[in-house]
């Protein structure tokens, strides 16, 4: 199935829907989760059923929808016939979206007088709560204190967005759109079960811009797609991810800390700052090898007949980090790319050695189905241990997952030196 998302496939997700106009977004969320391969059991409160019917959720999930604390049915395919125990047992994640102020208060105080609140007490899996309400209700100290209580218990909160509310007022209280909710669900699952939980991964993406004057620059064909896919794969694996990126226009991977840069020299500064204490650096960016010696302060006017640009070499970021880590040990795993148009393996092997990387992901960008701006890639991964693995043409997502698997395996063999600080964790949520 093309919409399948590995981190979501075969996960049992209990989706609690409470009484908010945003309940319609929960139907789309349930549908997207099912398309991604998840098994979704929906619990609706009485108030939720005033906005949307159980039949809608039943139709998109293909499973019974639970509305009644007092109704048990052994034919429902749950581990036990007592609904709240059956729903809680074996659940990989409880998502409450949208969550009203009332339901947040119930969960904050452990009240259990309906099927959703009682299931929230019975689950042992992670819980994700997405508040949705009027802006003043969200800002009320009762609500903020309740949300603080949930956070204190390790419950993840999806920050509501600023915007127009159903009332016509503008405030913070809107349920974020489905891609953000999906991203947070991936983040919650990755953090709990991924092979990179508590690891810090830095990824670079996009082609750098080397300024000629304030309106012109030299760049390359990189779209940033492969780097963003690597960042998403690292998030799915549970890592705290920093994505250092040039402007790409791609949606930000939910949960990643983003650092925006333009030139090779800005990217170098950001990488050197972030790599300290990092578990892995994956240099997927297409860094310019040359930049104008001088960048004009004002726009260069076309009245001159011709223009000759003098270029100078940029710093090689990967090589700089590769050398430094011989002394510092950071990052523990270093991955580079090699974009080639000829002699793929020979050139990639030279880069692997020269840049002191653990892996080089080599691709022949002149091949059909590989390279810039498209959704697939054909790569060979060379390891410092002499391994050479050629992967068939596949999506950039699949390539990214293959890279992250190798990073996780390599990290198992390199002694651990740093722990993720609380600050890193909180900055992504
Ligand atoms: N790279 C880098 N800094 C540069 C140039 C490249 O960090 N100034 C990194 C890229 O992010 C990539 C790897 O080095 O991970 C290889 O980049 P590539 O463009 O394939 O090769 P170059 O080292 O630039 O060598 P050449 O242009 O001679 O192929």
Boltz pocket constraint, residues with backbone or C-beta under 6 A from the ligand:
constraints:
  - pocket:
      binder: B
      contacts: [[A, 264], [A, 283], [A, 284], [A, 285], [A, 286], [A, 287], [A, 288], [A, 289], [A, 314], [A, 315], [A, 316], [A, 317], [A, 318], [A, 319], [A, 335], [A, 336], [A, 337], [A, 338], [A, 339], [A, 340], [A, 351]]
      max_distance: 6.0
